[in-house]
Amino acid sequence: MQNYVDKTAPYTALVIIGGGPAGMAAAVAAYDDGVRDMVILERDLNAGGILRQCIHNGFGLHRFGEELTGPEYADRYHKMVVERGIAVKTGATVLDVTPSEEEGIAAYVTAISEAEGMFTLRAGAVVLAMGCRERSKGALNIAGTRPAGIYSAGTAQRFVNMEGYMPGRKVVILGSGDIGLIMARRMTLEGAEVKAVCELMPYSGGLARNITQCLDDFGIPLMLSHTVTQIHGKERLTGVTVSKVDEKRRPIPGSEIYFECDTLLLSVGLIPENELTRGANIGMDGITGGATVDQYRQTSLKGVFACGNVLHVHDLVDYVSEEAALAGTSAAAHLRGELTEGRTITLKTDGKVRYTVPQTVTITENTADVTVYFRPSDIYRDVTVTVREVRTDGAADGNIISKKKRIKVAPGEMETITIKAADLTAATADTLLVSIEESAKKGGNA
Ligand SMILES: Cc1cc2nc3c(=O)[nH]c(=O)nc-3n(C[C@H](O)[C@H](O)[C@H](O)COP(=O)(O)OP(=O)(O)OC[C@H]3O[C@@H](n4cnc5c(N)ncnc54)[C@H](O)[C@@H]3O)c2cc1C
């Protein structure tokens, strides 16, 4: 993809890429903070993002104090966008983001739509809110044939909830992330027999509440430390072989179980959609698959912000909206010239903390308290989460500047720890270590 630099292109103060919950929440927050000249570019024919196909409830408990369905949640934000008269161009796919050297221009954003053809905007600020897509079976390399009947869980969700098709009747689900759990219940409610949800890891990647409400309540077995090792069938899937795996996730010979089924749903992870981000040479985090950002959700490209699932995969859309609102107000502050440069502190993790967002903190005279989001890499019980200064010689035994106790942390549930502004500004180290200290041995999934 070539990079587009068009110094004659029209100026737009804020260009938001993606009209899902993140893009809409960023737009509303930026508007409420004074930005009027903005546009949301959305490649789909409607705003709302992936929530349009998530017709189950459970959305909005944190944000609105109500239990909404995905479309209802998206509609709340869509109404806020419409009430404010924020421009939304649908059917407009962004093809390229090129950094700008022009004063006051963060990037050139080039998009294509049926209505306008190809067009470029000179953006004062950009919010990246492109969401994520599902990991495909190709990435898994399961042995066997390639029959019909194998879908990603999200594709099946779209078929059932939006297009009125039933992908199959006898179902095995591989992967116990939230979409897999939700689809186990959905397929059961639509009359299918869900034989098992198999999970490679010794714990589920989904929320505890979804294991109870989507599997336990319907008597669907969750087979931890199991994976699909063989696909059977020629034209159409006829069955799968499932094997137990050892601690190194290798199938254990002799543990095979055959399930007769016509459908295999894959829920094996989400990949943030960062082709545009990489194309703009923005610094990336190899673990999250998203950009590296500071506490304002500003990327390594000044004036370009990222939020929502394109930054890191969130458990709940409520947290997506919260983060997007922060990116929106940060973009507004950038446009007013208020996001000044400062000292950068890098956040590092021990092996037990898989990643943090933000990855850096910018220290200026305006620095406020910073909430750090993180995911543990395993289940740990009775832990203390600490943030401590790393000395210049690399020794991580400096001052503890924040700590909190947790009875249990798990990879499926995002955690937070807040660092007080005073402690950040007083910190002399340029690296902080976020770690999990165990006082008891880790346990199972219960
Ligand atoms: C299949 C699936 C099911 C899910 N189910 C649930 C669930 O049940 N509960 C839950 O809390 N979360 C669920 N999620 C997570 C869900 O994605 C988030 O909760 C939330 O929708 C993330 O909001 P977002 O705006 O970051 O991303 P999205 O909702 O994915 O929105 C991103 C938007 O950006 C647009 N876009 C992408 N690239 C471009 C481009 N180049 N140009 C223009 N527009 C672009 C997309 O069309 C999309 O509308 C699911 C995710 C997937 C993939």
The ligand as a MOL file (V3000), in Angstrom:
LIG
                    3D

  0  0  0     0  0            999 V3000
M  V30 BEGIN CTAB
M  V30 COUNTS 53 58 0 0 0
M  V30 BEGIN ATOM
M  V30 1 C -17.4410 -11.8660 17.0200 0
M  V30 2 C -17.3150 -11.0250 18.2630 0
M  V30 3 C -18.2690 -11.1440 19.2960 0
M  V30 4 C -18.1410 -10.3920 20.4610 0
M  V30 5 N -19.0390 -10.5620 21.4720 0
M  V30 6 C -18.9150 -9.7990 22.5860 0
M  V30 7 C -19.8340 -9.9150 23.6520 0
M  V30 8 O -20.7180 -10.7410 23.5990 0
M  V30 9 N -19.7050 -9.1000 24.7320 0
M  V30 10 C -18.7100 -8.1520 24.8170 0
M  V30 11 O -18.6330 -7.3790 25.8110 0
M  V30 12 N -17.8150 -8.0490 23.8340 0
M  V30 13 C -17.8990 -8.8450 22.7350 0
M  V30 14 N -17.0000 -8.7360 21.7470 0
M  V30 15 C -15.9620 -7.7780 21.9360 0
M  V30 16 C -16.4330 -6.5000 21.2710 0
M  V30 17 O -15.6840 -6.3980 20.0960 0
M  V30 18 C -16.2290 -5.2840 22.1430 0
M  V30 19 O -16.9760 -5.4000 23.3220 0
M  V30 20 C -16.5840 -3.9720 21.4330 0
M  V30 21 O -17.4750 -4.1770 20.3830 0
M  V30 22 C -15.3220 -3.3450 20.9550 0
M  V30 23 O -15.6200 -2.0860 20.4370 0
M  V30 24 P -14.6860 -1.4480 19.3580 0
M  V30 25 O -15.3760 -0.2100 18.9080 0
M  V30 26 O -13.3150 -1.3710 19.8710 0
M  V30 27 O -14.6520 -2.5150 18.1680 0
M  V30 28 P -15.8020 -3.0010 17.1110 0
M  V30 29 O -17.1170 -3.1630 17.7830 0
M  V30 30 O -15.2000 -4.1790 16.4720 0
M  V30 31 O -15.8720 -1.7710 16.1080 0
M  V30 32 C -14.8270 -1.4590 15.2320 0
M  V30 33 C -15.4130 -0.7840 14.0150 0
M  V30 34 O -14.3620 -0.3070 13.2000 0
M  V30 35 C -14.7180 -0.5200 11.8510 0
M  V30 36 N -13.4830 -0.5570 11.0490 0
M  V30 37 C -12.4570 -1.4370 11.1340 0
M  V30 38 N -11.5040 -1.1500 10.2300 0
M  V30 39 C -11.9330 -0.0590 9.5530 0
M  V30 40 C -11.3920 0.7090 8.4880 0
M  V30 41 N -10.2160 0.4040 7.9430 0
M  V30 42 N -12.1010 1.7540 8.0300 0
M  V30 43 C -13.3000 2.0850 8.5690 0
M  V30 44 N -13.8690 1.3820 9.5850 0
M  V30 45 C -13.1900 0.3310 10.0690 0
M  V30 46 C -15.4470 -1.8640 11.8760 0
M  V30 47 O -16.2730 -2.0230 10.7490 0
M  V30 48 C -16.2470 -1.7350 13.1770 0
M  V30 49 O -17.5270 -1.1960 12.9810 0
M  V30 50 C -17.0830 -9.4920 20.5860 0
M  V30 51 C -16.1410 -9.3650 19.5500 0
M  V30 52 C -16.2320 -10.1290 18.3990 0
M  V30 53 C -15.1760 -10.0010 17.3080 0
M  V30 END ATOM
M  V30 BEGIN BOND
M  V30 1 1 1 2
M  V30 2 1 2 3
M  V30 3 2 2 52
M  V30 4 2 3 4
M  V30 5 1 4 5
M  V30 6 1 4 50
M  V30 7 2 5 6
M  V30 8 1 6 7
M  V30 9 1 6 13
M  V30 10 2 7 8
M  V30 11 1 7 9
M  V30 12 1 9 10
M  V30 13 2 10 11
M  V30 14 1 10 12
M  V30 15 2 12 13
M  V30 16 1 13 14
M  V30 17 1 14 15
M  V30 18 1 14 50
M  V30 19 1 15 16
M  V30 20 1 16 17
M  V30 21 1 16 18
M  V30 22 1 18 19
M  V30 23 1 18 20
M  V30 24 1 20 21
M  V30 25 1 20 22
M  V30 26 1 22 23
M  V30 27 1 23 24
M  V30 28 2 24 25
M  V30 29 1 24 26
M  V30 30 1 24 27
M  V30 31 1 27 28
M  V30 32 2 28 29
M  V30 33 1 28 30
M  V30 34 1 28 31
M  V30 35 1 31 32
M  V30 36 1 32 33
M  V30 37 1 33 34
M  V30 38 1 33 48
M  V30 39 1 34 35
M  V30 40 1 35 36
M  V30 41 1 35 46
M  V30 42 1 36 37
M  V30 43 1 36 45
M  V30 44 2 37 38
M  V30 45 1 38 39
M  V30 46 1 39 40
M  V30 47 2 39 45
M  V30 48 1 40 41
M  V30 49 2 40 42
M  V30 50 1 42 43
M  V30 51 2 43 44
M  V30 52 1 44 45
M  V30 53 1 46 47
M  V30 54 1 46 48
M  V30 55 1 48 49
M  V30 56 2 50 51
M  V30 57 1 51 52
M  V30 58 1 52 53
M  V30 END BOND
M  V30 END CTAB
M  END
